[in-house]
Protein backbone atom coordinates (compact mmCIF):
# COMPACT_ATOMS: atom_id res chain seq x y z
CA UNK A 1 0.00 0.00 0.00
CA UNK A 2 1.21 3.50 -0.83
CA UNK A 3 2.14 5.87 1.96
CA UNK A 4 -0.61 8.49 1.60
CA UNK A 5 1.48 11.15 3.30
CA UNK A 6 3.78 11.34 0.28
CA UNK A 7 1.17 11.13 -2.49
CA UNK A 8 1.06 14.03 -4.92
CA UNK A 9 -2.19 14.18 -6.86
CA UNK A 10 -2.17 15.02 -10.54
CA UNK A 11 -3.59 18.11 -12.13
CA UNK A 12 -7.11 17.68 -13.47
CA UNK A 13 -9.27 19.82 -15.71
CA UNK A 14 -11.39 20.78 -12.71
CA UNK A 15 -8.36 21.82 -10.66
CA UNK A 16 -7.03 23.91 -13.55
CA UNK A 17 -10.37 25.69 -13.97
CA UNK A 18 -10.60 26.38 -10.23
CA UNK A 19 -7.03 27.71 -10.18
CA UNK A 20 -7.61 29.99 -13.17
CA UNK A 21 -10.81 31.42 -11.68
CA UNK A 22 -9.12 31.93 -8.31
CA UNK A 23 -6.11 33.58 -9.96
CA UNK A 24 -8.40 35.94 -11.87
CA UNK A 25 -10.26 36.80 -8.66
CA UNK A 26 -6.97 37.49 -6.91
CA UNK A 27 -5.68 39.56 -9.81
CA UNK A 28 -8.83 41.67 -9.97
CA UNK A 29 -8.90 42.08 -6.21
CA UNK A 30 -5.33 43.37 -6.20
CA UNK A 31 -6.09 45.74 -9.09
CA UNK A 32 -9.05 47.05 -7.11
CA UNK A 33 -6.91 47.27 -3.97
CA UNK A 34 -4.40 49.42 -5.90
CA UNK A 35 -7.20 51.71 -7.04
CA UNK A 36 -8.66 51.90 -3.52
CA UNK A 37 -5.24 52.74 -2.04
CA UNK A 38 -4.76 55.45 -4.67
CA UNK A 39 -8.15 56.94 -3.79
CA UNK A 40 -7.48 56.65 -0.06
CA UNK A 41 -10.50 54.41 0.56
CA UNK A 42 -8.69 51.33 1.85
CA UNK A 43 -7.73 51.14 5.49
CA UNK A 44 -4.85 49.05 6.80
CA UNK A 45 -7.18 46.47 8.32
CA UNK A 46 -8.77 45.56 4.98
CA UNK A 47 -5.38 45.60 3.24
CA UNK A 48 -3.96 43.12 5.75
CA UNK A 49 -7.12 40.99 5.53
CA UNK A 50 -6.93 40.80 1.74
CA UNK A 51 -3.21 40.00 1.90
CA UNK A 52 -3.67 37.17 4.38
CA UNK A 53 -6.69 35.75 2.58
CA UNK A 54 -4.79 35.79 -0.73
CA UNK A 55 -1.96 33.84 0.89
CA UNK A 56 -4.45 31.43 2.45
CA UNK A 57 -6.11 30.83 -0.91
CA UNK A 58 -2.74 30.11 -2.50
CA UNK A 59 -1.91 27.71 0.33
CA UNK A 60 -5.24 25.90 -0.12
CA UNK A 61 -4.53 25.30 -3.81
CA UNK A 62 -1.01 24.13 -3.00
CA UNK A 63 -2.38 21.81 -0.33
CA UNK A 64 -4.84 20.31 -2.80
CA UNK A 65 -1.96 18.51 -4.50
CA UNK A 66 -0.69 16.94 -1.25
CA UNK A 67 -3.78 16.53 0.94
CA UNK A 68 -2.23 13.73 3.01
CA UNK A 69 0.90 15.66 3.94
CA UNK A 70 1.55 15.80 7.69
CA UNK A 71 2.04 19.60 7.68
CA UNK A 72 -1.60 20.03 6.64
CA UNK A 73 -3.50 19.87 9.90
CA UNK A 74 -7.08 19.25 8.90
CA UNK A 75 -9.59 17.63 11.21
CA UNK A 76 -10.01 14.74 8.82
CA UNK A 77 -7.05 12.50 8.01
CA UNK A 78 -7.64 10.66 4.71
CA UNK A 79 -6.83 6.95 4.81
CA UNK A 80 -7.59 5.90 1.21
CA UNK A 81 -6.99 7.32 -2.24
CA UNK A 82 -10.68 8.20 -2.70
CA UNK A 83 -10.60 10.14 0.56
CA UNK A 84 -7.47 11.96 -0.62
CA UNK A 85 -9.24 13.00 -3.81
CA UNK A 86 -12.28 14.22 -1.84
CA UNK A 87 -10.00 16.19 0.48
CA UNK A 88 -8.25 17.70 -2.52
CA UNK A 89 -11.57 18.84 -3.99
CA UNK A 90 -12.50 20.38 -0.66
CA UNK A 91 -9.26 22.36 -0.56
CA UNK A 92 -9.88 23.64 -4.09
CA UNK A 93 -13.45 24.67 -3.34
CA UNK A 94 -12.37 26.43 -0.17
CA UNK A 95 -9.47 28.15 -1.97
CA UNK A 96 -11.86 29.42 -4.63
CA UNK A 97 -14.31 30.68 -2.02
CA UNK A 98 -11.51 32.53 -0.24
CA UNK A 99 -10.42 34.16 -3.51
CA UNK A 100 -13.99 35.29 -4.18
CA UNK A 101 -14.14 36.67 -0.64
CA UNK A 102 -10.98 38.69 -1.34
CA UNK A 103 -12.57 40.10 -4.47
CA UNK A 104 -15.74 41.04 -2.60
CA UNK A 105 -13.78 42.77 0.17
CA UNK A 106 -11.79 44.70 -2.44
CA UNK A 107 -14.92 45.77 -4.35
CA UNK A 108 -16.68 46.77 -1.14
CA UNK A 109 -13.68 48.91 -0.17
CA UNK A 110 -14.36 51.08 -3.23
CA UNK A 111 -18.11 51.29 -2.68
CA UNK A 112 -19.44 53.10 0.35
CA UNK A 113 -22.05 50.82 1.89
CA UNK A 114 -23.84 51.09 5.21
CA UNK A 115 -22.32 49.00 7.99
CA UNK A 116 -25.44 46.83 8.21
CA UNK A 117 -25.00 45.64 4.61
CA UNK A 118 -21.32 44.93 5.33
CA UNK A 119 -22.35 42.74 8.26
CA UNK A 120 -24.98 40.94 6.17
CA UNK A 121 -22.37 40.17 3.51
CA UNK A 122 -19.93 38.91 6.16
CA UNK A 123 -22.60 36.66 7.62
CA UNK A 124 -23.48 35.41 4.13
CA UNK A 125 -19.90 34.32 3.53
CA UNK A 126 -19.81 32.53 6.87
CA UNK A 127 -22.98 30.66 5.88
CA UNK A 128 -21.39 29.73 2.53
CA UNK A 129 -18.24 28.42 4.26
CA UNK A 130 -20.40 26.44 6.69
CA UNK A 131 -22.40 25.04 3.76
CA UNK A 132 -19.17 23.94 2.12
CA UNK A 133 -18.08 22.21 5.32
CA UNK A 134 -21.41 20.37 5.55
CA UNK A 135 -21.19 19.42 1.85
CA UNK A 136 -17.70 17.96 2.18
CA UNK A 137 -18.61 16.07 5.36
CA UNK A 138 -21.44 14.41 3.43
CA UNK A 139 -19.06 13.59 0.58
CA UNK A 140 -16.66 11.96 3.05
CA UNK A 141 -19.48 9.83 4.42
CA UNK A 142 -20.48 8.79 0.88
CA UNK A 143 -16.89 7.82 0.09
CA UNK A 144 -16.66 5.77 3.28
CA UNK A 145 -19.94 3.97 2.49
CA UNK A 146 -18.75 3.09 -1.00
CA UNK A 147 -15.42 1.85 0.37
CA UNK A 148 -17.17 -0.34 2.95
CA UNK A 149 -19.45 -1.79 0.28
CA UNK A 150 -16.44 -2.59 -1.92
CA UNK A 151 -14.65 -4.23 0.99
CA UNK A 152 -17.71 -6.39 1.75
CA UNK A 153 -17.89 -7.52 -1.88
CA UNK A 154 -14.17 -8.37 -1.88
CA UNK A 155 -14.56 -10.49 1.26
CA UNK A 156 -17.38 -12.52 -0.29
C-alpha positions as CSV (number, residue, x, y, z in Angstrom):
1,X,0.0,0.0,0.0
2,X,1.2,3.5,-0.8
3,X,2.1,5.9,2.0
4,X,-0.6,8.5,1.6
5,X,1.5,11.2,3.3
6,X,3.8,11.3,0.3
7,X,1.2,11.1,-2.5
8,X,1.1,14.0,-4.9
9,X,-2.2,14.2,-6.9
10,X,-2.2,15.0,-10.5
11,X,-3.6,18.1,-12.1
12,X,-7.1,17.7,-13.5
13,X,-9.3,19.8,-15.7
14,X,-11.4,20.8,-12.7
15,X,-8.4,21.8,-10.7
16,X,-7.0,23.9,-13.6
17,X,-10.4,25.7,-14.0
18,X,-10.6,26.4,-10.2
19,X,-7.0,27.7,-10.2
20,X,-7.6,30.0,-13.2
21,X,-10.8,31.4,-11.7
22,X,-9.1,31.9,-8.3
23,X,-6.1,33.6,-10.0
24,X,-8.4,35.9,-11.9
25,X,-10.3,36.8,-8.7
26,X,-7.0,37.5,-6.9
27,X,-5.7,39.6,-9.8
28,X,-8.8,41.7,-10.0
29,X,-8.9,42.1,-6.2
30,X,-5.3,43.4,-6.2
31,X,-6.1,45.7,-9.1
32,X,-9.1,47.1,-7.1
33,X,-6.9,47.3,-4.0
34,X,-4.4,49.4,-5.9
35,X,-7.2,51.7,-7.0
36,X,-8.7,51.9,-3.5
37,X,-5.2,52.7,-2.0
38,X,-4.8,55.5,-4.7
39,X,-8.2,56.9,-3.8
40,X,-7.5,56.6,-0.1
41,X,-10.5,54.4,0.6
42,X,-8.7,51.3,1.9
43,X,-7.7,51.1,5.5
44,X,-4.9,49.1,6.8
45,X,-7.2,46.5,8.3
46,X,-8.8,45.6,5.0
47,X,-5.4,45.6,3.2
48,X,-4.0,43.1,5.8
49,X,-7.1,41.0,5.5
50,X,-6.9,40.8,1.7
51,X,-3.2,40.0,1.9
52,X,-3.7,37.2,4.4
53,X,-6.7,35.7,2.6
54,X,-4.8,35.8,-0.7
55,X,-2.0,33.8,0.9
56,X,-4.4,31.4,2.5
57,X,-6.1,30.8,-0.9
58,X,-2.7,30.1,-2.5
59,X,-1.9,27.7,0.3
60,X,-5.2,25.9,-0.1
61,X,-4.5,25.3,-3.8
62,X,-1.0,24.1,-3.0
63,X,-2.4,21.8,-0.3
64,X,-4.8,20.3,-2.8
65,X,-2.0,18.5,-4.5
66,X,-0.7,16.9,-1.2
67,X,-3.8,16.5,0.9
68,X,-2.2,13.7,3.0
69,X,0.9,15.7,3.9
70,X,1.6,15.8,7.7
71,X,2.0,19.6,7.7
72,X,-1.6,20.0,6.6
73,X,-3.5,19.9,9.9
74,X,-7.1,19.2,8.9
75,X,-9.6,17.6,11.2
76,X,-10.0,14.7,8.8
77,X,-7.0,12.5,8.0
78,X,-7.6,10.7,4.7
79,X,-6.8,7.0,4.8
80,X,-7.6,5.9,1.2
81,X,-7.0,7.3,-2.2
82,X,-10.7,8.2,-2.7
83,X,-10.6,10.1,0.6
84,X,-7.5,12.0,-0.6
85,X,-9.2,13.0,-3.8
86,X,-12.3,14.2,-1.8
87,X,-10.0,16.2,0.5
88,X,-8.2,17.7,-2.5
89,X,-11.6,18.8,-4.0
90,X,-12.5,20.4,-0.7
91,X,-9.3,22.4,-0.6
92,X,-9.9,23.6,-4.1
93,X,-13.5,24.7,-3.3
94,X,-12.4,26.4,-0.2
95,X,-9.5,28.2,-2.0
96,X,-11.9,29.4,-4.6
97,X,-14.3,30.7,-2.0
98,X,-11.5,32.5,-0.2
99,X,-10.4,34.2,-3.5
100,X,-14.0,35.3,-4.2
101,X,-14.1,36.7,-0.6
102,X,-11.0,38.7,-1.3
103,X,-12.6,40.1,-4.5
104,X,-15.7,41.0,-2.6
105,X,-13.8,42.8,0.2
106,X,-11.8,44.7,-2.4
107,X,-14.9,45.8,-4.3
108,X,-16.7,46.8,-1.1
109,X,-13.7,48.9,-0.2
110,X,-14.4,51.1,-3.2
111,X,-18.1,51.3,-2.7
112,X,-19.4,53.1,0.3
113,X,-22.1,50.8,1.9
114,X,-23.8,51.1,5.2
115,X,-22.3,49.0,8.0
116,X,-25.4,46.8,8.2
117,X,-25.0,45.6,4.6
118,X,-21.3,44.9,5.3
119,X,-22.4,42.7,8.3
120,X,-25.0,40.9,6.2
121,X,-22.4,40.2,3.5
122,X,-19.9,38.9,6.2
123,X,-22.6,36.7,7.6
124,X,-23.5,35.4,4.1
125,X,-19.9,34.3,3.5
126,X,-19.8,32.5,6.9
127,X,-23.0,30.7,5.9
128,X,-21.4,29.7,2.5
129,X,-18.2,28.4,4.3
130,X,-20.4,26.4,6.7
131,X,-22.4,25.0,3.8
132,X,-19.2,23.9,2.1
133,X,-18.1,22.2,5.3
134,X,-21.4,20.4,5.6
135,X,-21.2,19.4,1.9
136,X,-17.7,18.0,2.2
137,X,-18.6,16.1,5.4
138,X,-21.4,14.4,3.4
139,X,-19.1,13.6,0.6
140,X,-16.7,12.0,3.0
141,X,-19.5,9.8,4.4
142,X,-20.5,8.8,0.9
143,X,-16.9,7.8,0.1
144,X,-16.7,5.8,3.3
145,X,-19.9,4.0,2.5
146,X,-18.7,3.1,-1.0
147,X,-15.4,1.8,0.4
148,X,-17.2,-0.3,3.0
149,X,-19.5,-1.8,0.3
150,X,-16.4,-2.6,-1.9
151,X,-14.6,-4.2,1.0
152,X,-17.7,-6.4,1.8
153,X,-17.9,-7.5,-1.9
154,X,-14.2,-8.4,-1.9
155,X,-14.6,-10.5,1.3
156,X,-17.4,-12.5,-0.3
